[in-house]
């Protein structure tokens, strides 16, 4: 097994103005993603503690403006697929409705309007709400793969919950992507995972779960899915869910999908309890031929550092491609374990 969990503790000396200018040694960590080798930075705070963010004024304001996803406007204001692609133009699963993205950013980009409700607070997000929506996304990925085999295959289902996470509308919706080339990070993972399999005769995620299962970053299981506090986080409170098999959307069983969403629900409840007001979540897939890959899930918290306005994205991510976080994955796992 050659999963390399490389971390470097950096010590910085300064005279501390908060403590009478006594000499202080401050720690930070540089970690390297065990799959891609990407550098990430951690400035560790022991506890996540944000003031409660009140979305009410933004929700109320957004209700006064036009929302294309609300039941009164969805039919007239969202695009439709040609009938020979999706008969009727839109996919419906339970209360979820999948429509084309009006502003596509890949060959196939769909949006799943998850519910008729304009605003769903974190505590009211249910597995059922997610299940219908992710099923609509999966159905779309399968149809796109069948109708356009050359223009699909590298795909994912994504969720930007609330504006801090990049959601352009309050109304809950998923972003579904499929194209002939992977996204940048997906491509790095796929290449590295195939190399890992070739060099080690094993799947990277199987080995990762094996090595983490006994350790301080292991959170627990929901059915078939193992949950880990991500060793090298891409953002705050970064959690990875790993399934025991499968590469492409066709490989994902209903029970495995439910297991993943049960895990998301537990993590979202935790975010709510520590006042993390927004999140990004993803289910990553690859074409079956990318044999080293494994379907897995990831969910990260989004927030603003300053109570009024602000961003959790800085020069480090934008100009240097260095993800960073304020929270140690080991503390996160400790906090989350009791919920699994
Ligand atoms: Zn709405």
Boltz pocket constraint, residues with backbone or C-beta under 6 A from the ligand:
constraints:
  - pocket:
      binder: B
      contacts: [[A, 67], [A, 68], [A, 69], [A, 70], [A, 116], [A, 117], [A, 118], [A, 119], [A, 171]]
      max_distance: 6.0
